[in-house]
């Protein structure tokens, strides 16, 4: 599953360390040392995943992430020396799919890269070709074969995790899922209390849907979880 990965960090030693690790996994890499350079690379190259530092000159990682998410769903693994929960939440709210704090374990980073690629690409192409992969809820169409979401004819740009949360809720109309159930189903990792990841992704997903639908689709059942009405 060789992919092309863009590494964006102003620390050349970190870039080289990540580069070596990814190439050992069989991937090809592109390198940028600030957000502006990275945007230029994206215009000229097809990229399957972005590893992105936050603190950079010219254009920081948060601004870069926002710019990318205006028209691109490429998975983003964000890196930062900041470890506070609000820093992580801010990173996820700008559109990152995952977040790691520096200093990080290079082996853990490699595992997270594999998980992001598997969810965004490999798993997508291994889905059975069944009619159940297409869900229509009024003006909303969810196509799991292509990981695409449309309101009427307009495509809605969702990250891979936002899409999986939406598909989970839409395929179980009327059923409420709590944060732990959603996290285990979508991230397929152990859930820890005080984990705000699901809340942040639900918030982002709601904003995108309501902006285009004009009404609330995902409802909060206080003390229970989230659901889409049947």
C-alpha positions as CSV (number, residue, x, y, z in Angstrom):
1,X,0.0,0.0,0.0
2,X,2.6,2.5,-1.1
3,X,1.4,6.1,-0.9
4,X,2.9,9.6,-1.4
5,X,3.1,11.5,1.8
6,X,3.8,15.2,2.3
7,X,5.9,16.1,5.4
8,X,5.5,19.7,6.5
9,X,7.8,20.9,9.4
10,X,10.4,23.7,9.7
11,X,12.6,21.3,11.7
12,X,14.8,19.6,9.1
13,X,16.0,16.9,11.5
14,X,12.4,15.9,12.2
15,X,11.5,15.9,8.5
16,X,14.5,13.7,7.7
17,X,13.6,11.3,10.6
18,X,10.0,10.9,9.4
19,X,11.2,10.7,5.8
20,X,13.5,7.7,6.5
21,X,10.8,6.0,8.5
22,X,8.2,6.4,5.8
23,X,10.5,5.3,3.0
24,X,11.4,2.2,5.0
25,X,7.6,1.4,4.9
26,X,7.7,1.7,1.1
27,X,6.1,5.2,0.8
28,X,7.4,8.1,-1.3
29,X,7.7,11.5,0.3
30,X,7.5,15.2,-0.4
31,X,9.0,17.8,1.9
32,X,8.0,21.3,2.8
33,X,9.4,23.6,5.6
34,X,6.5,26.0,5.9
35,X,2.8,26.2,5.0
36,X,3.2,28.3,1.9
37,X,5.7,25.9,0.3
38,X,3.4,23.0,1.2
39,X,0.4,24.6,-0.6
40,X,2.6,25.0,-3.7
41,X,3.5,21.3,-3.6
42,X,-0.2,20.3,-3.3
43,X,-1.0,22.2,-6.4
44,X,1.5,20.2,-8.4
45,X,1.4,16.7,-6.8
46,X,-1.0,14.1,-5.8
47,X,-0.7,13.5,-2.0
48,X,-2.3,10.7,0.0
49,X,-1.5,11.9,3.5
50,X,0.0,15.0,5.1
51,X,2.1,15.1,8.3
52,X,1.8,18.6,9.5
53,X,3.6,20.7,12.2
54,X,1.7,23.6,13.8
55,X,4.4,26.1,14.7
56,X,6.0,27.2,11.4
57,X,7.1,30.4,9.7
58,X,5.2,32.2,6.9
59,X,2.0,30.1,7.4
60,X,1.4,28.0,10.5
61,X,-0.1,24.5,10.5
62,X,-3.5,25.6,11.6
63,X,-3.9,28.1,8.8
64,X,-2.5,25.6,6.3
65,X,-5.0,23.0,7.5
66,X,-7.9,25.4,7.1
67,X,-6.8,26.2,3.6
68,X,-6.5,22.6,2.6
69,X,-9.9,21.7,4.0
70,X,-11.6,24.2,1.8
71,X,-11.2,21.8,-1.1
72,X,-9.3,18.7,-0.1
73,X,-10.1,15.7,2.1
74,X,-6.5,14.3,2.3
75,X,-5.9,12.8,5.8
76,X,-3.8,15.0,8.0
77,X,-1.7,13.9,11.0
78,X,-0.9,17.0,13.0
79,X,2.3,17.4,15.1
80,X,2.8,19.9,17.9
81,X,5.0,20.7,20.9
82,X,1.9,21.8,22.6
83,X,0.2,19.2,24.8
84,X,-2.8,20.9,26.3
85,X,-6.2,19.5,25.5
86,X,-7.4,22.8,24.0
87,X,-4.4,22.7,21.6
88,X,-5.4,19.3,20.4
89,X,-9.1,20.3,20.1
90,X,-8.1,23.4,18.1
91,X,-6.0,21.2,15.7
92,X,-8.9,18.7,15.3
93,X,-11.4,21.5,14.7
94,X,-9.4,22.9,11.9
95,X,-9.7,19.6,10.1
96,X,-6.9,17.3,11.3
97,X,-7.7,13.6,11.4
98,X,-5.2,12.8,14.2
99,X,-2.8,14.6,16.6
100,X,0.5,13.7,18.1
101,X,2.5,15.7,20.7
102,X,6.3,16.3,20.3
103,X,8.5,14.6,21.2
104,X,6.8,11.5,19.7
105,X,7.8,7.9,19.2
106,X,8.6,7.4,15.5
107,X,7.2,3.8,15.6
108,X,3.9,5.1,17.0
109,X,3.7,7.7,14.3
110,X,4.2,5.0,11.7
111,X,1.4,3.0,13.2
112,X,-0.9,6.0,13.1
113,X,0.0,6.7,9.5
114,X,-0.9,3.1,8.6
115,X,-4.2,3.5,10.3
116,X,-5.1,6.8,8.6
117,X,-4.2,5.4,5.2
118,X,-6.1,2.2,5.8
119,X,-9.3,4.1,6.8
120,X,-9.0,6.6,3.9
121,X,-7.9,4.4,1.1
122,X,-7.5,0.6,1.6
123,X,-10.7,0.0,3.5
124,X,-12.6,2.2,1.1
125,X,-11.6,0.1,-1.9
126,X,-12.3,-3.2,-0.1
127,X,-15.9,-2.5,0.7
128,X,-18.5,-4.9,-0.8
129,X,-20.4,-3.6,-3.7
130,X,-23.9,-3.6,-2.2
131,X,-26.8,-1.2,-2.5
132,X,-26.7,-0.8,1.3
133,X,-23.5,1.3,0.8
134,X,-25.7,4.1,-0.5
135,X,-27.9,5.9,2.0
136,X,-30.3,8.7,1.1
137,X,-31.9,10.9,3.8
138,X,-34.0,13.6,2.1
139,X,-31.6,15.8,0.2
140,X,-28.5,14.1,1.7
141,X,-26.8,11.2,-0.1
142,X,-24.0,9.2,1.6
143,X,-22.0,6.9,-0.7
144,X,-19.7,4.6,1.1
145,X,-18.3,3.1,-2.1
146,X,-16.6,6.4,-2.9
147,X,-16.6,8.0,0.6
148,X,-18.6,10.8,-0.9
149,X,-21.4,12.9,0.6
150,X,-23.8,15.1,-1.3
151,X,-26.5,17.6,-0.5
152,X,-28.6,17.7,-3.7
153,X,-25.8,17.8,-6.4
154,X,-23.2,19.6,-4.2
155,X,-20.4,17.5,-2.7
156,X,-19.7,18.1,1.0
157,X,-16.0,17.8,1.9
158,X,-15.8,15.5,5.0
159,X,-12.7,14.0,6.5
160,X,-12.6,10.2,6.6
161,X,-13.5,10.2,10.3
162,X,-16.4,12.6,9.8
163,X,-17.7,10.5,7.0
164,X,-17.5,7.3,9.1
165,X,-19.3,8.9,12.0
166,X,-22.1,10.1,9.6
167,X,-22.3,6.7,8.0
168,X,-22.5,5.0,11.4
169,X,-25.4,7.2,12.6
170,X,-27.2,7.3,9.2
171,X,-27.1,3.5,8.9
172,X,-28.7,3.1,12.4
173,X,-31.5,5.7,12.3
174,X,-33.1,6.4,15.6
175,X,-30.3,4.7,17.6
176,X,-28.2,6.8,19.9
177,X,-24.5,6.1,20.2
178,X,-22.4,7.5,23.0
179,X,-18.9,8.9,22.5
180,X,-17.2,5.7,23.5
181,X,-19.2,3.6,21.1
182,X,-18.5,6.0,18.3
183,X,-14.8,6.2,19.1
184,X,-14.4,2.4,19.2
185,X,-16.3,2.0,16.0
186,X,-14.6,4.7,14.0
187,X,-11.1,4.9,15.5
188,X,-10.9,1.2,16.5
189,X,-8.8,2.1,19.5
190,X,-9.2,2.0,23.3
191,X,-11.3,4.8,24.6
192,X,-10.1,7.0,27.5
193,X,-12.4,9.1,29.6
194,X,-12.2,12.8,29.1
195,X,-11.5,12.1,25.4
196,X,-13.0,15.1,23.5
197,X,-12.1,13.7,20.0
198,X,-15.7,12.5,19.2
199,X,-17.2,15.8,20.4
200,X,-14.9,17.8,18.2
201,X,-15.6,15.7,15.1
202,X,-19.4,15.8,15.7
203,X,-19.2,19.6,16.0
204,X,-17.3,19.9,12.7
205,X,-19.6,17.4,11.0
206,X,-22.7,19.3,12.2
207,X,-21.4,22.6,11.0
208,X,-20.8,21.2,7.5
209,X,-24.2,19.5,7.3
210,X,-26.3,22.3,8.7
211,X,-24.5,24.9,6.5
212,X,-25.7,23.0,3.4
213,X,-28.9,21.4,4.6
214,X,-30.2,24.4,6.5
215,X,-31.4,22.3,9.5
216,X,-30.0,20.1,12.3
217,X,-29.6,16.4,11.3
218,X,-27.5,15.0,14.2
219,X,-29.2,15.3,17.5
220,X,-27.7,15.2,21.0
221,X,-29.6,13.0,23.5
222,X,-28.2,14.4,26.8
223,X,-26.7,11.7,29.0
224,X,-27.1,9.1,26.2
225,X,-25.3,10.2,23.0
226,X,-25.9,11.2,19.4
227,X,-28.3,10.0,16.8
228,X,-30.1,10.8,13.5
229,X,-33.8,10.5,13.8
230,X,-35.5,7.7,11.8
